[in-house]
């Protein structure tokens, strides 16, 4: 019996990374980060209930560089998870999976929508933080 040079099971090295693979990984990572961000939210709620000193400590952390970075990353994680979930609702309904969309002779439409999801989550995050910055600077309400 001759042995084939092919591997017995697929290995990640034979796959070309595409946007839907990135979306899958990012969806799982952002879900984890949202859970960790919930701890920050819980700290803030406990700080509010504990008094001015506890709130000052929490607010100082959030205003620090690492705190701001975590809040921006948490905002992006929330918005990416939301946009990706909306896309999954359409995919689960069969959108983009008709015979013409499954044709292997061209790039599937869900590759383009994957980049739209990533881009939209970044744009929405920037817009949220611009609004927060304008509001905290005493700009337009």
Secondary structure, DSSP 8 states (H G I E B T S, - for coil): ----SS-SS--GGGS---HHHHHHHHHHHHHHHHHHHHHHHHHHHHHHHH-HHHHHHHHHHHHSHHHHHHHHHHHHHHHHHHHHHHHHHHHHTTTT-SHHHH-TTS--HHHHHHHHHHHHHHHHHHHHHHHHHHHHTT---
